[in-house]
Amino acid sequence: MTERDGVKIIDVKSLPEDFWSRRWPHLQVVDRKLEDYVSSIIDDVRRRGDRALIEFTEKFDGVRLNPEDIKVGREEIESAYLKVTERQVSAIKFLMERVERLERRRMEGLNLKVENRGVKVYFKLSPLGSVGCYIPGGEAAYPSTLIMTATPARAAGVDRIIVCTPPSMNGEINPAVLVTADLCGVKEIYRVGGAQAIAAMAYGTESIKPVEKIVGPGNIYVTTAKMLISSIVPIDAPAGPSEILIFADETADPHLIALDLISQAEHGADCIPILLTTSQKIARETAEELKRIIKGSRRKRILEESILRNCLIIRCNNTDEAVAFIDRFAPEHLEVIASNPGYIVENVNSAGLILVGPYTPVSASDYAIGTNHVLPTWGFSHVYSGLSILDFIKIIGVIECSREGLMSLKETIKTLAEIEGLSNHAYAVEGRFDGED
């Protein structure tokens, strides 16, 4: 292994085995101590409702709420519109419309109807009744995440969509978040965050009615709470730190690679930015570009911490070796910047989102293209997909057999029922045709 100013450059075959211990299926997302701590918060909210929410909000967010402050009022939402610009509102609406258009087209593809010899089968799409969207907050603001969670739910026809997000130190919710929620048709916004918000959405309090499903990313306490309540209320997927894996060959531009690695690294010190390349030259020049860009960045401190702690540049010998690594790693975001990207796309089976070519950065998918950016991390793209309209609907099969259609199936039903020793299953069909042999 070599290092250039702290950025590790390593051969793919030299990765330590504990590298994989932090990925699914080996990953232990939470330890017992953390689980017990979060469980105590959930139990307290379940027992004491709003009183527990108020106490935890003061403890963790430094904000003392009154019961009537838990829900954001209409006046505060109207006031938020005065604090955002027309340009910001236009960008919010643009992204909403892009997301909704893609999700509705996806829904249209589910309208399947099959008819065969008197048997009709189709699938009824039924929305969930209520959904809770958790939006990280405090001093940060993530209106794009609100769009990604609430818009597919609305497109699916969910009747009740609520948002929980922690307040800033002055007790307010970021105006852009409030405006986005309003534009997304959200009628209930609560200034509550952390594990206590997940508990409130799962079990309900005096102010917050429970929901049927909870979605949205959060810190390790939020993730742990979601996992603990998931046997009662379904969730999307466990959410870990943001990650990007870029595959680049010798035709790629090291400057663009570095820009995209840094764009993910600025999410926080625990983010995972990785370059996988078949080119020693690209590896070396990307390391130099990272150093140069970080030096002049306004977010130098957080970028240095994230890049030095987690950034890896991994060398591989060929694209097949790259595909094997990518599939095992199962990244949240996979960028492919290579002369033959189609080969990688065709052969990779596990990734949250694949972005192809030098002009398809993660930033574009986060803010403008319309694909969802709530994606599986920690290697969970082996078994989960990104959030979509499918997370907010139930698919109900509907069957109608004619008399002739059932008659044509009678002998098959009888044979399989006999194999399983369920004679009355067979007679439920045969009895309809008694005396007709």
MARDO-454616 format. One record per residue: residue in one letter; x, y, z of N, C-alpha, C in turn. Coordinates in steps of 0.05 Angstrom, whole numbers, padded with zeros to 5 digits, always signed. Layout:
N
AXYZXYZXYZ
...
This chain:
437
M+00017-00024+00000+00000+00000+00000+00018+00025+00000
T+00010+00045-00015+00023+00071-00014+00003+00092-00007
E+00013+00115+00002-00005+00137+00008+00006+00163-00004
R-00011+00179-00015-00003+00205-00025-00019+00226-00010
D-00005+00239+00009-00017+00259+00026-00042+00248+00040
G-00040+00223+00048-00062+00211+00064-00082+00195+00048
V-00083+00199+00021-00102+00184+00004-00089+00157-00001
K-00102+00136+00007-00091+00109+00004-00095+00099-00025
I-00073+00088-00036-00074+00075-00062-00066+00046-00058
I-00084+00028-00065-00081+00000-00058-00089-00018-00081
D-00076-00041-00083-00084-00061-00103-00109-00075-00094
V-00128-00081-00112-00153-00094-00104-00148-00120-00090
K-00127-00134-00097-00121-00160-00085-00108-00157-00057
S-00101-00133-00050-00088-00129-00024-00106-00117-00003
L-00132-00115-00009-00151-00104+00010-00152-00122+00035
P-00151-00111+00059-00153-00128+00083-00181-00140+00085
E-00183-00163+00096-00209-00177+00098-00229-00161+00115
D-00219-00145+00135-00238-00130+00151-00251-00108+00135
F-00241-00101+00111-00254-00082+00094-00283-00092+00088
W-00286-00118+00084-00312-00129+00077-00329-00133+00102
S-00318-00133+00125-00334-00137+00149-00353-00113+00155
R-00347-00091+00141-00364-00067+00144-00385-00065+00122
R-00390-00087+00107-00410-00087+00086-00429-00111+00091
W-00453-00108+00080-00472-00130+00080-00460-00154+00065
P-00463-00179+00075-00480-00188+00097-00465-00191+00123
H-00440-00182+00124-00424-00185+00149-00428-00162+00168
L-00439-00140+00158-00441-00116+00174-00459-00119+00199
Q-00449-00110+00221-00466-00107+00245-00472-00078+00248
V-00497-00070+00240-00504-00042+00238-00502-00028+00265
V-00512-00041+00286-00512-00029+00312-00502-00049+00333
D-00491-00038+00354-00483-00057+00376-00504-00058+00397
R-00501-00076+00415-00522-00081+00435-00526-00057+00453
K-00504-00043+00460-00507-00020+00478-00523+00002+00465
L-00518+00008+00439-00533+00028+00425-00562+00020+00422
E-00566-00006+00416-00593-00016+00413-00609-00013+00438
D-00597-00019+00461-00611-00016+00487-00617+00013+00492
Y-00599+00031+00486-00603+00059+00491-00626+00070+00474
V-00626+00064+00448-00648+00073+00431-00674+00060+00438
S-00673+00035+00446-00698+00021+00455-00710+00035+00479
S-00693+00045+00497-00704+00060+00520-00718+00085+00512
I-00708+00099+00491-00721+00123+00481-00748+00116+00469
I-00748+00095+00453-00773+00087+00441-00794+00080+00462
D-00786+00065+00482-00805+00057+00503-00815+00081+00518
D-00798+00101+00523-00806+00124+00537-00827+00140+00521
V-00822+00143+00495-00842+00157+00479-00868+00142+00478
R-00866+00116+00476-00890+00099+00475-00907+00102+00501
R-00893+00105+00523-00907+00107+00549-00917+00135+00555
R-00900+00156+00549-00907+00183+00558-00914+00202+00536
G-00912+00193+00511-00921+00210+00489-00908+00236+00487
D-00924+00258+00484-00913+00284+00480-00893+00293+00501
R-00898+00286+00526-00880+00294+00547-00852+00284+00542
A-00849+00259+00533-00823+00248+00526-00811+00263+00502
L-00827+00269+00482-00817+00283+00458-00806+00310+00466
I-00820+00324+00484-00811+00351+00492-00784+00349+00508
E-00782+00329+00525-00758+00326+00541-00734+00318+00524
F-00738+00300+00505-00716+00291+00487-00708+00314+00468
T-00727+00330+00459-00720+00352+00442-00703+00372+00456
E-00709+00377+00481-00693+00396+00497-00665+00384+00502
K-00664+00358+00508-00639+00344+00514-00620+00343+00490
F-00631+00335+00467-00614+00330+00443-00612+00354+00424
D-00632+00371+00423-00632+00393+00404-00629+00421+00418
G-00631+00421+00445-00628+00446+00459-00652+00464+00456
V-00675+00453+00450-00699+00469+00445-00721+00460+00464
R-00733+00479+00478-00755+00473+00496-00781+00479+00482
L-00797+00458+00477-00822+00460+00463-00845+00459+00483
N-00867+00473+00475-00892+00469+00488-00908+00449+00471
P-00927+00435+00482-00942+00415+00467-00953+00426+00441
E-00962+00451+00441-00974+00463+00417-00953+00470+00396
D-00927+00469+00404-00906+00475+00385-00897+00451+00369
I-00904+00428+00377-00894+00403+00364-00902+00403+00334
K-00927+00410+00329-00936+00412+00301-00931+00440+00291
V-00920+00442+00267-00915+00468+00254-00942+00479+00245
G-00947+00504+00252-00972+00517+00245-00972+00529+00217
R-00996+00535+00207-00998+00546+00180-00985+00573+00177
E-00986+00589+00198-00974+00615+00198-00944+00614+00193
E-00931+00594+00206-00902+00591+00203-00896+00582+00175
I-00913+00565+00163-00908+00557+00135-00911+00580+00116
E-00931+00596+00120-00935+00620+00103-00911+00639+00105
S-00901+00642+00130-00879+00659+00134-00854+00649+00120
A-00851+00622+00118-00828+00611+00105-00826+00619+00076
Y-00848+00623+00063-00848+00631+00035-00834+00658+00031
L-00836+00675+00051-00823+00702+00050-00793+00700+00053
K-00783+00677+00062-00754+00674+00068-00739+00658+00046
V-00753+00650+00025-00740+00636+00003-00744+00652-00022
T-00726+00649-00041-00727+00664-00065-00744+00650-00087
E-00752+00665-00107-00766+00654-00129-00749+00633-00143
R-00724+00638-00145-00705+00619-00158-00704+00593-00142
Q-00705+00594-00116-00704+00570-00099-00731+00554-00103
V-00753+00569-00102-00779+00556-00106-00780+00542-00134
S-00770+00556-00154-00770+00545-00181-00754+00519-00182
A-00730+00519-00169-00714+00495-00169-00727+00472-00154
I-00741+00478-00132-00755+00458-00117-00778+00446-00134
K-00793+00463-00148-00814+00453-00165-00804+00437-00188
F-00781+00445-00199-00769+00431-00222-00763+00402-00214
L-00749+00399-00191-00742+00372-00181-00767+00355-00175
M-00786+00368-00161-00811+00354-00155-00824+00343-00180
E-00826+00359-00201-00840+00351-00226-00824+00329-00240
R-00798+00330-00239-00781+00309-00251-00786+00282-00237
V-00785+00283-00210-00789+00259-00194-00816+00247-00199
E-00837+00265-00198-00864+00255-00201-00869+00243-00229
R-00857+00255-00250-00861+00245-00277-00849+00217-00280
L-00825+00213-00270-00812+00187-00271-00828+00166-00256
E-00837+00173-00232-00851+00154-00215-00878+00146-00227
R-00892+00166-00239-00918+00159-00251-00914+00141-00275
R-00892+00145-00290-00887+00127-00313-00880+00099-00303
R-00866+00097-00281-00861+00071-00269-00887+00057-00261
M-00905+00073-00250-00931+00062-00242-00947+00051-00266
E-00945+00065-00287-00960+00057-00311-00951+00029-00321
G-00925+00024-00317-00914-00002-00326-00924-00025-00310
L-00938-00020-00287-00948-00041-00270-00976-00050-00278
N-00989-00036-00297-01016-00042-00305-01016-00066-00324
L-01013-00089-00312-01011-00114-00328-01038-00129-00326
K-01047-00139-00350-01071-00155-00351-01066-00179-00369
V-01072-00203-00360-01068-00227-00375-01094-00243-00378
E-01101-00252-00402-01124-00269-00406-01115-00294-00421
N-01124-00317-00411-01116-00343-00423-01138-00363-00418
R-01151-00371-00439-01171-00393-00439-01192-00389-00416
G-01203-00366-00415-01225-00362-00395-01215-00353-00368
V-01189-00348-00364-01179-00339-00338-01167-00311-00342
K-01178-00292-00327-01168-00265-00328-01153-00258-00303
V-01129-00247-00305-01113-00239-00282-01104-00210-00287
Y-01108-00193-00267-01095-00166-00268-01088-00158-00240
F-01074-00136-00237-01064-00128-00212-01074-00100-00204
K-01087-00099-00182-01097-00073-00172-01076-00060-00155
L-01070-00035-00160-01050-00020-00144-01065-00003-00123
S-01058-00009-00098-01072+00004-00076-01051+00019-00059
P-01055+00045-00055-01035+00060-00039-01037+00054-00009
L-01015+00058+00005-01016+00057+00034-01033+00080+00044
G-01043+00078+00068-01060+00099+00079-01045+00122+00090
S-01021+00117+00101-01006+00139+00114-00976+00132+00114
V-00960+00152+00111-00931+00149+00110-00918+00171+00126
G-00897+00164+00141-00881+00184+00155-00854+00187+00141
C-00846+00212+00135-00821+00218+00123-00802+00231+00143
Y-00780+00218+00149-00760+00230+00167-00740+00246+00150
I-00737+00271+00157-00718+00289+00142-00698+00299+00162
P-00672+00292+00159-00652+00303+00176-00653+00334+00177
G-00645+00345+00199-00648+00375+00201-00628+00387+00220
G-00639+00402+00240-00622+00416+00258-00611+00440+00243
E-00584+00442+00243-00571+00464+00229-00569+00460+00199
A-00574+00435+00190-00573+00429+00161-00602+00430+00149
A-00603+00429+00123-00629+00430+00109-00628+00412+00085
Y-00648+00394+00083-00649+00375+00061-00676+00375+00047
P-00683+00397+00034-00709+00397+00019-00709+00376-00003
S-00686+00370-00015-00686+00349-00036-00694+00322-00025
T-00685+00316-00001-00693+00290+00011-00723+00289+00017
L-00734+00312+00024-00763+00313+00028-00778+00307+00002
I-00767+00319-00020-00779+00314-00046-00778+00284-00053
M-00755+00272-00048-00750+00244-00055-00768+00225-00039
T-00776+00232-00015-00793+00215+00001-00823+00221-00002
A-00830+00246-00002-00858+00254-00003-00870+00252-00031
T-00855+00259-00052-00866+00259-00079-00875+00232-00089
P-00858+00211-00086-00868+00185-00094-00892+00176-00078
A-00893+00183-00053-00916+00175-00037-00942+00189-00047
R-00939+00215-00054-00962+00229-00065-00970+00218-00092
A-00950+00212-00109-00956+00201-00135-00970+00174-00133
A-00964+00159-00112-00977+00133-00107-01005+00136-00098
G-01013+00160-00088-01040+00164-00078-01042+00161-00048
V-01020+00162-00033-01021+00161-00004-01037+00185+00007
D-01056+00180+00023-01075+00201+00032-01062+00219+00053
R-01046+00207+00071-01035+00222+00094-01004+00219+00094
I-00991+00241+00088-00961+00242+00089-00953+00261+00110
I-00936+00252+00129-00927+00270+00150-00897+00272+00149
V-00886+00293+00160-00857+00298+00160-00849+00304+00189
C-00828+00290+00198-00815+00296+00223-00786+00305+00217
T-00778+00327+00229-00751+00338+00225-00743+00354+00250
P-00718+00351+00259-00710+00365+00283-00708+00395+00279
P-00713+00410+00300-00711+00439+00298-00682+00449+00301
S-00677+00473+00291-00651+00486+00296-00650+00496+00325
M-00628+00508+00333-00625+00517+00361-00646+00538+00369
N-00656+00553+00349-00677+00573+00355-00705+00561+00354
G-00707+00535+00350-00733+00522+00350-00747+00522+00323
E-00735+00534+00303-00747+00536+00277-00740+00513+00258
I-00756+00510+00238-00750+00491+00216-00741+00507+00193
N-00721+00498+00178-00710+00512+00155-00733+00520+00136
P-00735+00546+00128-00757+00554+00111-00759+00539+00085
A-00736+00531+00073-00737+00516+00048-00750+00489+00052
V-00746+00477+00075-00758+00451+00081-00789+00455+00084
L-00797+00476+00098-00826+00481+00102-00840+00486+00075
V-00827+00502+00058-00839+00508+00032-00840+00483+00015
T-00819+00467+00016-00820+00442+00001-00842+00423+00010
A-00844+00420+00036-00866+00403+00047-00893+00413+00038
D-00897+00439+00038-00923+00450+00030-00928+00445+00001
L-00907+00449-00016-00910+00444-00045-00915+00414-00051
C-00904+00397-00034-00908+00368-00037-00935+00359-00026
G-00951+00377-00015-00978+00370-00006-00978+00358+00022
V-00956+00362+00037-00955+00351+00064-00971+00369+00083
K-00990+00357+00098-01007+00373+00116-00998+00372+00145
E-00980+00354+00151-00971+00352+00179-00941+00352+00180
I-00930+00373+00192-00901+00375+00196-00895+00378+00226
Y-00877+00362+00236-00871+00362+00265-00842+00368+00270
R-00837+00386+00289-00809+00394+00295-00797+00375+00316
V-00795+00350+00308-00784+00329+00325-00765+00312+00309
G-00742+00306+00320-00722+00290+00306-00712+00267+00323
G-00693+00253+00312-00680+00231+00327-00697+00206+00330
A-00687+00188+00347-00702+00163+00352-00730+00169+00363
Q-00733+00191+00377-00759+00197+00389-00780+00203+00367
A-00771+00215+00344-00789+00220+00322-00798+00194+00310
I-00780+00175+00307-00787+00149+00295-00807+00135+00313
A-00802+00136+00339-00821+00124+00359-00849+00136+00357
A-00849+00163+00354-00875+00177+00353-00890+00169+00328
M-00876+00167+00305-00890+00159+00280-00899+00130+00281
A-00884+00114+00295-00891+00085+00297-00915+00080+00316
Y-00914+00092+00339-00933+00086+00360-00953+00108+00366
G-00947+00132+00357-00965+00154+00362-00961+00168+00389
T-00969+00193+00390-00969+00208+00415-00995+00225+00415
E-00998+00242+00434-01022+00259+00434-01023+00277+00410
S-00999+00286+00400-00998+00304+00377-00995+00291+00350
I-00983+00267+00350-00975+00254+00325-00989+00227+00323
K-01007+00224+00304-01020+00198+00299-01000+00180+00285
P-01001+00154+00292-00982+00135+00279-00986+00132+00249
V-00965+00123+00235-00967+00119+00206-00963+00089+00200
E-00967+00082+00175-00965+00054+00166-00937+00047+00156
K-00921+00067+00149-00894+00062+00140-00877+00086+00145
I-00851+00082+00151-00832+00103+00156-00809+00102+00137
V-00803+00124+00123-00781+00125+00104-00763+00149+00110
G-00740+00149+00098-00722+00172+00100-00697+00166+00116
P-00674+00178+00108-00649+00173+00121-00646+00189+00147
G-00626+00181+00163-00620+00194+00188-00594+00184+00199
N-00586+00194+00223-00561+00185+00235-00564+00157+00247
I-00544+00148+00261-00544+00120+00270-00566+00116+00291
Y-00574+00137+00306-00596+00134+00325-00623+00130+00311
V-00626+00146+00290-00651+00144+00274-00652+00116+00260
T-00629+00108+00248-00628+00082+00235-00634+00060+00254
T-00622+00061+00278-00627+00040+00298-00656+00039+00306
A-00668+00063+00310-00696+00064+00317-00714+00052+00295
K-00708+00058+00270-00723+00047+00248-00721+00017+00248
M-00698+00006+00252-00694-00023+00252-00709-00036+00275
L-00710-00022+00298-00723-00034+00322-00753-00034+00319
I-00764-00015+00305-00794-00014+00302-00803-00028+00277
S-00784-00038+00261-00792-00048+00234-00809-00073+00235
S-00810-00087+00257-00827-00111+00259-00857-00102+00263
I-00861-00077+00271-00887-00066+00275-00896-00048+00251
V-00878-00030+00244-00883-00011+00222-00861-00015+00201
P-00868-00021+00176-00848-00025+00155-00831+00000+00151
I-00806-00003+00143-00788+00019+00136-00777+00015+00108
D-00762+00034+00098-00750+00031+00072-00726+00013+00073
A-00703+00023+00081-00679+00006+00084-00661+00019+00104
P-00644+00004+00118-00625+00016+00137-00607+00036+00122
A-00603+00059+00133-00588+00080+00119-00562+00087+00133
G-00540+00083+00119-00514+00090+00130-00502+00114+00117
P-00477+00119+00121-00464+00143+00109-00465+00142+00078
S-00465+00165+00066-00466+00167+00037-00440+00155+00025
E-00442+00143+00001-00419+00130-00011-00420+00133-00041
I-00396+00134-00053-00393+00135-00082-00370+00117-00089
L-00374+00100-00110-00353+00084-00122-00352+00092-00151
I-00329+00102-00159-00325+00110-00187-00307+00090-00201
F-00316+00078-00223-00299+00062-00239-00289+00079-00262
A-00263+00080-00266-00251+00096-00287-00228+00081-00301
D-00228+00083-00327-00205+00071-00341-00186+00094-00350
E-00167+00088-00368-00146+00108-00375-00157+00131-00391
T-00183+00130-00400-00194+00152-00416-00207+00173-00398
A-00210+00168-00373-00224+00186-00355-00207+00211-00348
D-00221+00232-00339-00208+00257-00331-00205+00257-00300
P-00180+00257-00290-00176+00256-00261-00189+00280-00246
H-00190+00303-00260-00203+00326-00247-00232+00321-00242
L-00247+00309-00261-00275+00303-00257-00279+00282-00236
I-00262+00262-00236-00263+00241-00215-00260+00253-00188
A-00240+00271-00184-00235+00283-00159-00259+00301-00150
L-00270+00315-00169-00294+00332-00162-00316+00315-00151
D-00321+00291-00163-00344+00275-00154-00338+00261-00128
L-00313+00252-00124-00305+00241-00098-00309+00261-00076
I-00301+00286-00081-00304+00307-00061-00333+00315-00056
S-00349+00314-00077-00377+00322-00073-00391+00303-00054
Q-00384+00278-00053-00395+00259-00034-00382+00262-00006
A-00356+00267-00007-00341+00270+00019-00351+00292+00036
E-00362+00313+00023-00371+00336+00039-00396+00330+00056
H-00409+00307+00052-00431+00300+00069-00423+00296+00098
G-00398+00288+00103-00389+00284+00130-00365+00266+00131
A-00353+00265+00155-00328+00250+00159-00331+00220+00155
D-00355+00210+00157-00359+00181+00155-00367+00172+00127
C-00368+00191+00107-00374+00184+00080-00353+00166+00068
I-00360+00151+00047-00342+00132+00035-00338+00139+00005
P-00316+00152-00002-00310+00158-00030-00288+00139-00040
I-00293+00124-00062-00274+00105-00072-00271+00108-00102
L-00246+00108-00112-00241+00106-00140-00230+00078-00146
L-00241+00064-00165-00232+00038-00175-00222+00042-00203
T-00197+00037-00209-00187+00043-00235-00167+00021-00245
T-00167+00018-00272-00148+00000-00285-00122+00015-00292
S-00121+00040-00286-00098+00057-00295-00082+00067-00271
Q-00056+00061-00270-00039+00072-00250-00036+00102-00253
K-00036+00112-00277-00034+00140-00282-00059+00155-00272
I-00082+00144-00276-00107+00157-00266-00106+00157-00235
A-00098+00135-00223-00096+00134-00194-00078+00156-00183
R-00055+00158-00195-00035+00178-00185-00045+00207-00189
E-00056+00212-00213-00064+00240-00219-00089+00247-00204
T-00107+00228-00198-00131+00234-00182-00123+00242-00153
A-00103+00227-00143-00094+00234-00116-00083+00262-00115
E-00069+00271-00136-00059+00298-00137-00081+00318-00140
E-00101+00312-00155-00124+00330-00159-00140+00333-00133
L-00143+00311-00118-00157+00313-00092-00142+00333-00074
K-00116+00330-00073-00100+00348-00056-00104+00377-00064
R-00103+00382-00091-00104+00410-00101-00132+00422-00096
I-00153+00407-00101-00180+00418-00098-00186+00423-00069
I-00179+00404-00052-00185+00408-00023-00171+00432-00012
K-00147+00437-00021-00131+00459-00011-00145+00486-00015
G-00160+00488-00037-00173+00514-00043-00203+00514-00036
S-00213+00493-00023-00241+00491-00017-00250+00506+00007
R-00274+00517+00006-00285+00530+00030-00292+00510+00052
R-00295+00485+00045-00301+00464+00065-00277+00446+00069
K-00254+00459+00070-00228+00445+00072-00227+00426+00096
R-00236+00435+00119-00233+00419+00143-00248+00393+00141
I-00274+00394+00134-00290+00370+00133-00281+00352+00110
L-00272+00364+00088-00262+00348+00065-00237+00333+00072
E-00218+00347+00085-00193+00334+00093-00199+00310+00111
E-00217+00314+00131-00223+00293+00149-00236+00269+00135
S-00255+00274+00117-00268+00253+00103-00250+00238+00084
I-00235+00253+00068-00218+00242+00048-00195+00226+00061
L-00183+00238+00081-00160+00224+00094-00169+00199+00109
R-00193+00200+00120-00202+00177+00136-00213+00155+00118
N-00228+00161+00098-00243+00140+00084-00238+00137+00054
C-00225+00157+00041-00222+00155+00012-00201+00133+00005
L-00208+00117-00014-00190+00097-00024-00188+00099-00055
I-00164+00095-00065-00160+00092-00094-00150+00063-00097
I-00166+00048-00111-00161+00019-00114-00154+00012-00143
R-00131-00001-00146-00123-00010-00173-00133-00038-00178
C-00142-00042-00203-00148-00069-00212-00136-00074-00239
N-00135-00098-00248-00120-00105-00273-00137-00103-00298
N-00164-00107-00295-00181-00107-00318-00210-00103-00310
T-00228-00100-00330-00255-00094-00323-00270-00117-00310
D-00262-00141-00316-00275-00164-00302-00269-00164-00272
E-00244-00157-00266-00237-00155-00238-00252-00132-00225
A-00256-00111-00240-00271-00088-00230-00300-00095-00225
V-00313-00110-00243-00340-00118-00240-00343-00135-00215
A-00325-00153-00211-00326-00171-00187-00325-00154-00161
F-00307-00134-00161-00305-00117-00137-00331-00101-00133
I-00341-00089-00155-00365-00072-00153-00388-00088-00142
D-00392-00112-00154-00415-00128-00145-00413-00137-00116
R-00389-00142-00107-00386-00149-00079-00390-00125-00061
F-00379-00102-00069-00382-00078-00053-00410-00067-00053
A-00424-00070-00075-00452-00061-00078-00456-00032-00069
P-00445-00013-00084-00445+00015-00075-00472+00028-00076
E-00475+00050-00061-00499+00067-00063-00499+00080-00090
H-00478+00095-00097-00475+00107-00123-00452+00094-00138
L-00456+00086-00163-00434+00077-00180-00432+00095-00204
E-00410+00109-00207-00404+00124-00231-00386+00108-00249
V-00392+00107-00275-00376+00092-00294-00366+00112-00315
I-00339+00118-00314-00327+00136-00333-00306+00120-00348
A-00313+00109-00371-00296+00091-00385-00303+00090-00414
S-00285+00079-00430-00290+00077-00459-00312+00058-00467
N-00317+00038-00450-00338+00018-00455-00356+00015-00430
P-00371+00036-00423-00387+00035-00398-00408+00013-00399
G-00418+00007-00423-00440-00012-00426-00433-00039-00414
Y-00408-00047-00417-00399-00073-00406-00402-00074-00376
I-00394-00052-00363-00397-00051-00334-00426-00051-00326
V-00442-00034-00339-00471-00032-00332-00485-00059-00335
E-00479-00072-00357-00492-00098-00363-00485-00120-00343
N-00461-00119-00333-00451-00141-00316-00453-00136-00286
V-00457-00111-00278-00460-00105-00249-00489-00110-00241
N-00492-00125-00219-00519-00132-00210-00527-00119-00184
S-00509-00106-00170-00515-00094-00144-00504-00066-00142
A-00522-00046-00144-00515-00018-00140-00541-00003-00136
G-00540+00017-00119-00565+00033-00115-00572+00049-00139
L-00552+00061-00153-00557+00077-00176-00531+00077-00193
I-00534+00074-00219-00511+00074-00237-00512+00099-00254
L-00490+00114-00254-00489+00139-00269-00467+00136-00290
V-00474+00140-00315-00456+00132-00337-00445+00157-00351
G-00418+00158-00354-00405+00178-00370-00396+00202-00353
P-00378+00219-00365-00366+00241-00351-00385+00264-00345
Y-00409+00264-00357-00428+00286-00352-00452+00277-00337
T-00449+00256-00321-00471+00246-00304-00462+00243-00275
P-00456+00265-00262-00446+00264-00234-00469+00258-00215
V-00462+00249-00191-00482+00244-00171-00499+00269-00165
S-00486+00292-00166-00500+00318-00161-00525+00321-00179
A-00522+00313-00204-00544+00315-00223-00568+00297-00214
S-00561+00273-00205-00583+00255-00196-00595+00264-00170
D-00579+00277-00153-00589+00287-00128-00609+00310-00131
Y-00604+00327-00151-00619+00352-00152-00635+00358-00177
A-00633+00342-00198-00646+00351-00222-00657+00329-00240
I-00646+00306-00241-00654+00286-00261-00681+00274-00255
G-00687+00269-00230-00713+00258-00222-00712+00230-00211
T-00689+00217-00214-00685+00191-00200-00682+00196-00171
N-00690+00176-00155-00691+00180-00126-00663+00178-00114
H-00656+00195-00095-00630+00193-00083-00631+00181-00054
V-00654+00171-00046-00655+00155-00022-00649+00126-00030
L-00624+00118-00026-00613+00094-00037-00600+00076-00016
P-00599+00050-00021-00586+00032-00001-00556+00036+00001
T-00546+00037+00026-00518+00040+00031-00508+00014+00046
W-00482+00015+00055-00471-00007+00070-00471-00034+00055
G-00475-00034+00029-00476-00058+00014-00504-00070+00012
F-00524-00056+00022-00552-00066+00022-00564-00066-00006
S-00550-00054-00026-00561-00056-00053-00560-00084-00064
H-00547-00103-00049-00550-00131-00055-00579-00140-00053
V-00594-00128-00035-00621-00138-00029-00642-00116-00028
Y-00635-00091-00031-00654-00069-00031-00651-00053-00056
S-00672-00039-00065-00671-00020-00086-00674+00008-00074
G-00669+00028-00091-00674+00056-00082-00704+00060-00077
L-00710+00081-00061-00738+00088-00055-00752+00095-00081
S-00778+00087-00083-00793+00093-00107-00823+00091-00100
I-00839+00095-00120-00868+00093-00117-00876+00065-00107
L-00860+00045-00114-00866+00018-00106-00866+00014-00075
D-00852+00032-00061-00851+00030-00032-00877+00040-00019
F-00895+00052-00035-00918+00064-00024-00944+00052-00034
I-00942+00030-00048-00966+00016-00057-00966-00013-00049
K-00990-00024-00049-00994-00053-00047-01004-00063-00074
I-00994-00086-00083-01002-00097-00108-01020-00121-00103
I-01046-00118-00110-01066-00138-00104-01074-00153-00129
G-01070-00179-00129-01078-00195-00152-01108-00198-00153
V-01119-00196-00177-01148-00200-00181-01151-00221-00203
I-01167-00242-00197-01171-00264-00216-01201-00268-00221
E-01207-00273-00246-01235-00281-00253-01234-00304-00273
C-01246-00327-00264-01247-00351-00281-01275-00354-00292
S-01277-00360-00318-01302-00369-00329-01307-00398-00322
R-01331-00408-00327-01336-00436-00322-01317-00454-00338
E-01313-00446-00363-01295-00462-00380-01266-00460-00371
G-01259-00436-00362-01232-00432-00353-01225-00450-00329
L-01243-00451-00309-01238-00468-00286-01238-00498-00294
M-01256-00505-00312-01257-00533-00321-01230-00541-00333
S-01218-00523-00348-01192-00530-00361-01170-00534-00340
L-01173-00524-00316-01153-00526-00295-01159-00548-00275
K-01182-00560-00278-01192-00579-00257-01172-00602-00252
E-01162-00615-00272-01145-00638-00267-01118-00630-00255
T-01107-00607-00263-01082-00598-00251-01086-00592-00221
I-01109-00579-00215-01115-00572-00187-01118-00598-00170
K-01132-00617-00181-01137-00643-00168-01110-00657-00162
T-01093-00658-00182-01068-00672-00179-01050-00660-00158
L-01048-00633-00158-01031-00620-00139-01043-00621-00111
A-01069-00620-00109-01082-00623-00082-01077-00650-00071
E-01078-00671-00088-01073-00698-00078-01044-00701-00069
I-01025-00689-00083-00997-00690-00074-00994-00679-00046
E-01009-00658-00040-01006-00645-00014-01026-00656+00007
G-01042-00675-00001-01060-00688+00018-01083-00670+00026
L-01091-00652+00009-01113-00633+00015-01136-00638-00004
S-01151-00660+00002-01171-00669-00016-01194-00650-00019
N-01200-00634+00001-01222-00615-00001-01215-00591-00019
H-01189-00586-00023-01182-00566-00043-01191-00576-00070
A-01186-00602-00075-01195-00613-00101-01225-00613-00104
Y-01239-00621-00082-01268-00623-00084-01281-00595-00087
A-01267-00574-00076-01278-00547-00080-01281-00540-00109
V-01264-00552-00126-01266-00548-00155-01285-00570-00167
E-01279-00595-00161-01295-00617-00173-01325-00614-00166
G-01331-00604-00142-01359-00602-00134-01375-00583-00151
R-01361-00565-00164-01375-00547-00182-01384-00561-00208
F-01373-00584-00213-01379-00598-00238-01390-00626-00233
D-01401-00631-00210-01412-00657-00204-01432-00666-00225
G-01430-00692-00233-01448-00703-00252-01444-00695-00281
E-01421-00683-00286-01416-00674-00313-01393-00689-00327
D-01385-00712-00316-01364-00727-00329-01372-00737-00357
